[in-house]
Amino acid sequence: MQKRDRNQIAARVAQDIPGGAYVNLGIGLPTLVANHLPPEREVILHTENGLLGMGPAPAKGEEDDDLINAGKQPVTALPGAAFFHHADSFAMMRGGHLDICVLGAFQVSRRGDLANWHTGAPDAIPAVGGAMDLAIGARKVYVMMEHLTKTGESKLVDTCTYPLTGVACVSRVYTDLAVLDITPEGVRVVEIIDGLDFDELQRLSGITLLR
């Protein structure tokens, strides 16, 4: 079994983003999705710090220090891109104007609850940013994460034990092992990586999965 690496997960997410969609890519792992969108498919990327029409990461040596995403990573702007005030950006997020947001997560519950901003560790720095606004404002919430923690515990859980970002907001989860939909009946497996069968995926997961 060969787990998907971070770029492979990002490429798999990019496959499911339709042309014409307005999409926010969260800080961290989700930013990689921008590098895997087919150039012939028009997807309008939004950043919460005030850019609509973000392109992929710039080539090494061509970075512009004034052109960054919300995670302070250098980005590019596509022809026709627009720059605007931070408050206007949040109005777009809160007003239901985004078709999809892609977020990382520490935990996702079987009901689609999302915990992605704080583990509760005493030395951690709380940094919810715009995640709560995105989780409740976007029409669909896609989560990218590794299936297991570094200690081998499932990030898919019956009930989140970390502080919640949003309740019943996640639509689909992409991990290094599988793609899963959050449905009213439960978490349904859409796709499993080669070399891994359903029974083994079920054993590794912290919840009951549906075929």
Summary of the structure (lengths in Angstrom):
residues: 211
radius of gyration: 16.9
end to end distance: 19.9
largest distance: 49.5
contacts: 658
relative contact order: 0.16
helix: 19%
strand: 29%
